[in-house]
Amino acid sequence: MISIGKAQELVDREIANDALRKHMLAVSAIMGALADRMGIGGEEKQKWMLVGLLHDLDYERTKGNPEKHGLIAAEMLNEELPDDCLQAIKAHNTQTGFEPNSKMAKALIAADAVSGLIPPTALMMPTRKLSEVTVKSLKKKFKDKSFARSVSREDIMVCEEELGLERKEFFTLALEALQRISDELGL
């Protein structure tokens, strides 16, 4: 299995867009926090973080072919990750036809979605910093369907439906995970 360091080198090599690299880092941090919350540690936690970090590895290659997004990444990572990780990466995009059939895959869907809500909320704050974001502000932005329109509220709700976390608890967990890496995210 690839190390986090080698995975980051792969992301840096494959992904030109800085915002996308930061998104992938954010999803990895949220996946690590989710693993902690679920009592998952060691190598299994590392797998969760790797899935978060690498889930969009093919995004720039598949922009014009969205039904391939996740499938190409899984091919690229075939020798680097175990099957459960590859399946989660394939399943995070509903257009691939792969169903999220594990906690890891479902966590990736929720983490991917919530990572699209938190940074834009930070950018609405006077200092444009994650340190100013509160769970209350996230709940308000979540309810405002015109804010961060592309973020699937349904995918965020996977936290309740599939992972057993109330939305407030999930927002707290995700926000704290991103606040810990705020310097790396530039927020």
C-alpha beads as a LAMMPS data file, in Angstrom:
LAMMPS data file: protein, C-alpha beads

187 atoms
186 bonds

1 atom types
1 bond types

-500.0 500.0 xlo xhi
-500.0 500.0 ylo yhi
-500.0 500.0 zlo zhi

Masses

1 110.0

Atoms # bond

1 1 1 0.000 0.000 0.000
2 1 1 1.224 3.461 -0.907
3 1 1 2.329 5.755 1.921
4 1 1 0.676 9.116 2.604
5 1 1 3.906 10.851 1.534
6 1 1 4.078 8.984 -1.783
7 1 1 0.359 9.615 -2.316
8 1 1 0.914 13.346 -1.820
9 1 1 3.755 13.251 -4.367
10 1 1 1.377 11.531 -6.797
11 1 1 -1.259 14.228 -6.221
12 1 1 1.340 16.961 -6.761
13 1 1 2.451 15.299 -10.003
14 1 1 -1.033 14.573 -11.399
15 1 1 -3.049 17.595 -10.258
16 1 1 -2.226 21.054 -11.603
17 1 1 -5.138 22.914 -10.018
18 1 1 -4.204 24.157 -6.542
19 1 1 -7.830 24.372 -5.386
20 1 1 -8.364 20.725 -6.341
21 1 1 -5.215 19.656 -4.453
22 1 1 -6.494 21.503 -1.375
23 1 1 -9.909 19.855 -1.751
24 1 1 -8.272 16.420 -1.843
25 1 1 -6.236 17.266 1.262
26 1 1 -9.405 18.452 3.019
27 1 1 -11.269 15.238 2.209
28 1 1 -8.318 13.225 3.530
29 1 1 -8.367 15.160 6.813
30 1 1 -12.119 14.633 7.204
31 1 1 -11.750 10.924 6.417
32 1 1 -9.058 10.648 9.109
33 1 1 -11.329 12.364 11.626
34 1 1 -14.220 10.069 10.683
35 1 1 -11.996 7.027 11.146
36 1 1 -11.001 8.317 14.592
37 1 1 -14.645 8.901 15.507
38 1 1 -15.526 5.346 14.471
39 1 1 -12.664 3.828 16.438
40 1 1 -10.684 2.941 13.329
41 1 1 -6.947 3.240 13.756
42 1 1 -3.616 2.127 12.396
43 1 1 -3.372 0.886 8.823
44 1 1 -7.146 0.978 8.373
45 1 1 -7.229 4.699 9.267
46 1 1 -4.388 5.270 6.813
47 1 1 -6.506 3.616 4.106
48 1 1 -9.375 5.997 4.847
49 1 1 -7.041 8.988 4.610
50 1 1 -5.494 7.703 1.387
51 1 1 -8.937 7.259 -0.177
52 1 1 -9.751 10.867 0.734
53 1 1 -6.468 12.142 -0.646
54 1 1 -6.574 10.155 -3.891
55 1 1 -10.295 10.047 -4.750
56 1 1 -10.048 12.829 -7.369
57 1 1 -6.661 11.815 -8.812
58 1 1 -8.206 11.516 -12.279
59 1 1 -10.428 14.608 -12.084
60 1 1 -8.421 16.737 -14.485
61 1 1 -8.167 13.829 -16.939
62 1 1 -11.903 13.053 -16.850
63 1 1 -13.425 16.560 -16.870
64 1 1 -14.908 15.984 -20.305
65 1 1 -15.918 12.410 -19.502
66 1 1 -17.515 12.501 -16.020
67 1 1 -18.782 8.915 -16.144
68 1 1 -15.116 7.819 -16.141
69 1 1 -14.247 9.869 -13.022
70 1 1 -13.200 7.446 -10.298
71 1 1 -12.714 4.571 -12.711
72 1 1 -9.537 6.028 -14.203
73 1 1 -8.277 6.885 -10.708
74 1 1 -8.842 3.282 -9.631
75 1 1 -6.885 2.077 -12.673
76 1 1 -4.061 4.499 -11.856
77 1 1 -3.968 3.243 -8.266
78 1 1 -4.519 -0.454 -8.947
79 1 1 -1.041 -1.431 -7.722
80 1 1 -1.035 1.095 -4.860
81 1 1 -4.265 0.494 -2.931
82 1 1 -6.267 -2.520 -1.762
83 1 1 -9.567 -3.411 -3.422
84 1 1 -11.785 -1.840 -0.749
85 1 1 -10.086 1.509 -1.316
86 1 1 -10.420 1.236 -5.092
87 1 1 -14.096 0.355 -4.733
88 1 1 -14.711 3.434 -2.537
89 1 1 -13.006 5.673 -5.110
90 1 1 -15.112 4.222 -7.924
91 1 1 -18.337 4.525 -5.904
92 1 1 -17.892 8.173 -4.854
93 1 1 -19.107 9.193 -8.326
94 1 1 -22.667 7.962 -8.889
95 1 1 -22.158 8.049 -12.665
96 1 1 -19.768 5.075 -12.540
97 1 1 -22.524 2.629 -11.603
98 1 1 -20.590 1.402 -8.555
99 1 1 -22.521 1.356 -5.288
100 1 1 -20.938 2.519 -2.032
101 1 1 -20.979 -0.794 -0.168
102 1 1 -18.749 -0.075 2.816
103 1 1 -18.473 2.441 5.650
104 1 1 -15.355 3.793 3.952
105 1 1 -17.172 4.385 0.661
106 1 1 -20.106 6.056 2.387
107 1 1 -17.770 8.182 4.500
108 1 1 -16.010 9.330 1.328
109 1 1 -19.298 10.509 -0.160
110 1 1 -20.152 12.533 2.952
111 1 1 -16.600 13.888 3.406
112 1 1 -16.342 14.880 -0.256
113 1 1 -19.620 16.792 -0.041
114 1 1 -19.037 18.556 3.266
115 1 1 -15.572 19.624 2.096
116 1 1 -17.386 21.619 -0.583
117 1 1 -19.417 23.502 2.026
118 1 1 -16.856 24.446 4.670
119 1 1 -14.217 26.396 2.669
120 1 1 -16.817 28.562 0.869
121 1 1 -18.339 29.334 4.270
122 1 1 -14.889 30.421 5.496
123 1 1 -14.543 32.696 2.488
124 1 1 -17.753 34.475 3.550
125 1 1 -16.246 35.384 6.936
126 1 1 -14.688 38.839 7.482
127 1 1 -11.185 37.350 7.860
128 1 1 -11.800 34.598 5.260
129 1 1 -10.467 32.056 7.777
130 1 1 -11.684 28.674 8.994
131 1 1 -11.105 29.798 12.582
132 1 1 -14.144 32.057 12.254
133 1 1 -16.493 29.382 10.946
134 1 1 -18.928 27.893 13.456
135 1 1 -21.200 24.883 13.280
136 1 1 -24.105 27.345 13.446
137 1 1 -22.852 29.119 10.305
138 1 1 -22.444 25.760 8.532
139 1 1 -25.990 24.754 9.439
140 1 1 -27.256 28.065 8.053
141 1 1 -25.294 27.676 4.795
142 1 1 -26.422 24.051 4.511
143 1 1 -30.064 25.184 4.555
144 1 1 -29.418 27.918 1.958
145 1 1 -29.726 25.951 -1.298
146 1 1 -28.407 28.919 -3.302
147 1 1 -25.096 28.797 -1.385
148 1 1 -22.496 26.403 -2.823
149 1 1 -25.166 25.085 -5.193
150 1 1 -23.064 22.223 -6.512
151 1 1 -22.696 20.715 -3.029
152 1 1 -25.082 17.797 -2.593
153 1 1 -26.939 18.211 0.669
154 1 1 -28.153 14.644 0.174
155 1 1 -24.557 13.381 0.110
156 1 1 -23.794 15.283 3.315
157 1 1 -26.781 13.567 4.936
158 1 1 -25.073 10.212 4.382
159 1 1 -23.450 11.076 7.726
160 1 1 -26.781 10.488 9.472
161 1 1 -28.291 7.820 7.280
162 1 1 -25.264 5.587 6.847
163 1 1 -22.637 6.596 9.405
164 1 1 -24.815 7.211 12.458
165 1 1 -23.607 10.766 13.071
166 1 1 -26.011 13.629 13.596
167 1 1 -25.441 16.459 11.137
168 1 1 -24.252 18.799 13.920
169 1 1 -21.706 16.227 15.084
170 1 1 -20.524 15.655 11.515
171 1 1 -20.166 19.399 10.909
172 1 1 -18.177 19.729 14.141
173 1 1 -15.896 16.822 13.249
174 1 1 -15.309 18.048 9.675
175 1 1 -14.798 21.683 10.678
176 1 1 -12.280 20.777 13.373
177 1 1 -10.418 18.518 10.921
178 1 1 -10.074 21.381 8.445
179 1 1 -9.177 23.911 11.116
180 1 1 -6.239 21.671 12.063
181 1 1 -4.852 21.977 8.522
182 1 1 -5.970 25.559 7.876
183 1 1 -2.459 26.736 6.995
184 1 1 -2.128 24.040 4.325
185 1 1 -5.539 25.009 2.960
186 1 1 -4.713 28.722 2.983
187 1 1 -7.769 29.382 5.133

Bonds

1 1 1 2
2 1 2 3
3 1 3 4
4 1 4 5
5 1 5 6
6 1 6 7
7 1 7 8
8 1 8 9
9 1 9 10
10 1 10 11
11 1 11 12
12 1 12 13
13 1 13 14
14 1 14 15
15 1 15 16
16 1 16 17
17 1 17 18
18 1 18 19
19 1 19 20
20 1 20 21
21 1 21 22
22 1 22 23
23 1 23 24
24 1 24 25
25 1 25 26
26 1 26 27
27 1 27 28
28 1 28 29
29 1 29 30
30 1 30 31
31 1 31 32
32 1 32 33
33 1 33 34
34 1 34 35
35 1 35 36
36 1 36 37
37 1 37 38
38 1 38 39
39 1 39 40
40 1 40 41
41 1 41 42
42 1 42 43
43 1 43 44
44 1 44 45
45 1 45 46
46 1 46 47
47 1 47 48
48 1 48 49
49 1 49 50
50 1 50 51
51 1 51 52
52 1 52 53
53 1 53 54
54 1 54 55
55 1 55 56
56 1 56 57
57 1 57 58
58 1 58 59
59 1 59 60
60 1 60 61
61 1 61 62
62 1 62 63
63 1 63 64
64 1 64 65
65 1 65 66
66 1 66 67
67 1 67 68
68 1 68 69
69 1 69 70
70 1 70 71
71 1 71 72
72 1 72 73
73 1 73 74
74 1 74 75
75 1 75 76
76 1 76 77
77 1 77 78
78 1 78 79
79 1 79 80
80 1 80 81
81 1 81 82
82 1 82 83
83 1 83 84
84 1 84 85
85 1 85 86
86 1 86 87
87 1 87 88
88 1 88 89
89 1 89 90
90 1 90 91
91 1 91 92
92 1 92 93
93 1 93 94
94 1 94 95
95 1 95 96
96 1 96 97
97 1 97 98
98 1 98 99
99 1 99 100
100 1 100 101
101 1 101 102
102 1 102 103
103 1 103 104
104 1 104 105
105 1 105 106
106 1 106 107
107 1 107 108
108 1 108 109
109 1 109 110
110 1 110 111
111 1 111 112
112 1 112 113
113 1 113 114
114 1 114 115
115 1 115 116
116 1 116 117
117 1 117 118
118 1 118 119
119 1 119 120
120 1 120 121
121 1 121 122
122 1 122 123
123 1 123 124
124 1 124 125
125 1 125 126
126 1 126 127
127 1 127 128
128 1 128 129
129 1 129 130
130 1 130 131
131 1 131 132
132 1 132 133
133 1 133 134
134 1 134 135
135 1 135 136
136 1 136 137
137 1 137 138
138 1 138 139
139 1 139 140
140 1 140 141
141 1 141 142
142 1 142 143
143 1 143 144
144 1 144 145
145 1 145 146
146 1 146 147
147 1 147 148
148 1 148 149
149 1 149 150
150 1 150 151
151 1 151 152
152 1 152 153
153 1 153 154
154 1 154 155
155 1 155 156
156 1 156 157
157 1 157 158
158 1 158 159
159 1 159 160
160 1 160 161
161 1 161 162
162 1 162 163
163 1 163 164
164 1 164 165
165 1 165 166
166 1 166 167
167 1 167 168
168 1 168 169
169 1 169 170
170 1 170 171
171 1 171 172
172 1 172 173
173 1 173 174
174 1 174 175
175 1 175 176
176 1 176 177
177 1 177 178
178 1 178 179
179 1 179 180
180 1 180 181
181 1 181 182
182 1 182 183
183 1 183 184
184 1 184 185
185 1 185 186
186 1 186 187
